[in-house]
Amino acid sequence: MDIEIRNGLAEARALAVEHSGALTAYVALGVVVPYLLLSSEPIFDLRTVIALIASPYSSHISGSIAGPLYLLGIVVVIAAGAMLAAWNAILPEMREGYVSEIMYGMVAGVAFLIGNIIVYFGLGLLATLPLFLFAQNMLLGGGGPAFAIAIESYRILLSLLATWLGARLCLTGAIMGANGKLEPFSAFAESWRLTGAAQWRLFAFYFLFGLIVAAAFGGLVLLHAAVIWDNAQAPGSWLETAMSFGWILLFALYFLGQILIPAGLYRASEPETTASEVFA
């Protein structure tokens, strides 16, 4: 079974139009709620980060690291649950309602997270093992320029490998949501099977998508940093408020992409799909 990316994007567009209400609700749950939670913690404030970079010896953050980590864990669970709930809302033939979707999403979202941690953390340990076995001098600050280039090349190779693996497993969440699955491992296997023929096209697509997201994120960081630097004495200025809305918009667009692109690709993998022809 092959997957045409053009057809997948057309399917994603069709789903966005058909389920705009549900997607809006789950963007609010998966983006706005986590953003408000994280904004209550000083360590996640860009102003604090800039202050630490500018004056690492005179600025400090009081308190334990356990609090931010605990909050970050809650936010990740909420975001994953919202994604699974969204897939469960837009992909099945019949919806069961917001309450059922959210309950499913919160349970399946935790399983989805655990499955990804097991897969990526396990493979990450195997992939980085050569660094610890054969590059101890470099990791401890030793080694020459050629050795440093070799290590950086290996790290780039690992990032490309992670992108390829992500492309092979990109349909996992959509498969879980479409079929109401609560465990991710059979969905991993199904995604691996469905993306086999199109793996290099998907790799190129997700690599380009990642570059666009990174460029947008980096540009917004620079813009926000410039606003903070010029308004150092005015934390609540209207410019900083506008930047907060900019961050919410960027995260919302990324969140929608993470939902709609796999959903559209999954729909495009089905023989009966027709939306791609409608939007051709």
Residue pairs with C-beta under 8 A, 6 or more apart in sequence:
1 193
1 194
1 197
1 269
2 197
2 198
3 194
3 195
3 197
3 198
3 201
3 202
3 265
3 268
3 269
4 198
4 268
4 276
5 198
5 201
5 202
5 205
5 265
5 268
6 276
7 268
7 273
7 276
8 261
8 264
8 265
8 267
8 268
8 276
9 261
9 264
10 264
10 268
10 275
10 276
10 278
10 279
10 280
11 263
11 264
11 265
11 267
11 268
11 273
11 275
11 276
12 260
12 261
12 263
12 264
12 265
13 260
13 264
13 275
13 279
14 264
14 275
14 278
14 279
15 90
15 91
15 260
15 263
15 264
15 267
15 275
16 23
16 256
16 260
18 90
19 89
19 90
22 86
22 89
22 90
22 95
22 98
22 101
23 86
23 89
23 90
23 256
23 259
23 260
25 98
26 82
26 83
26 85
26 86
26 89
26 259
27 82
27 252
27 255
27 256
29 78
29 81
29 82
29 85
29 102
30 78
30 79
30 81
30 82
30 83
30 86
30 255
31 79
31 82
31 248
31 251
31 252
31 255
32 248
32 252
33 78
34 75
34 78
34 79
35 247
35 248
35 251
37 71
37 74
37 75
37 78
38 44
38 71
38 72
38 75
39 45
39 244
40 71
41 67
41 68
41 71
42 48
42 61
43 61
43 68
44 68
46 221
46 224
46 225
46 228
47 228
47 235
48 59
48 61
50 225
50 228
50 229
51 59
52 59
52 60
52 61
76 113
77 106
77 109
77 110
77 113
79 255
80 105
80 109
80 110
80 112
80 113
81 102
81 105
81 106
81 108
81 109
81 110
82 105
82 109
82 255
83 105
83 109
83 112
83 173
83 255
83 258
83 259
84 104
84 105
84 108
84 109
84 112
84 173
84 176
84 177
85 101
85 102
85 104
85 105
85 106
85 109
85 177
86 101
86 105
86 177
86 259
87 173
87 174
87 176
87 177
87 178
87 259
87 262
87 263
88 96
88 101
88 104
88 105
88 108
88 177
88 178
88 180
89 95
89 98
89 101
89 177
90 177
90 259
90 263
91 174
91 177
91 178
91 263
91 266
91 267
92 177
92 178
92 180
95 101
104 180
104 182
107 182
108 176
108 177
108 181
108 182
111 182
111 183
111 184
112 172
112 173
112 176
112 184
114 184
115 172
115 183
115 184
115 185
115 188
116 184
119 169
119 188
120 162
120 165
123 165
127 158
127 161
128 158
130 154
131 139
131 151
131 154
132 139
135 143
135 147
135 151
137 143
137 147
138 147
138 148
138 151
143 151
160 207
163 203
163 206
163 207
163 210
164 199
164 203
166 206
167 195
167 199
167 202
167 203
167 205
167 206
168 191
168 192
168 195
168 196
168 199
168 202
169 188
169 191
169 192
169 195
170 191
170 195
170 202
170 206
170 261
170 262
170 265
171 187
171 190
171 191
171 194
171 195
171 262
171 265
171 266
171 269
172 184
172 187
172 188
172 190
172 191
172 262
173 187
173 262
174 262
174 263
174 265
174 266
175 181
175 187
175 190
175 191
175 266
176 182
176 184
176 187
177 263
178 266
179 187
181 187
194 266
194 269
195 202
202 265
209 257
209 261
213 254
213 257
216 250
217 250
220 243
220 246
220 247
220 250
223 243
223 246
224 240
224 243
224 246
224 247
227 237
227 239
227 240
227 243
228 240
231 237
231 239
231 240
234 240
267 273
267 275
268 276
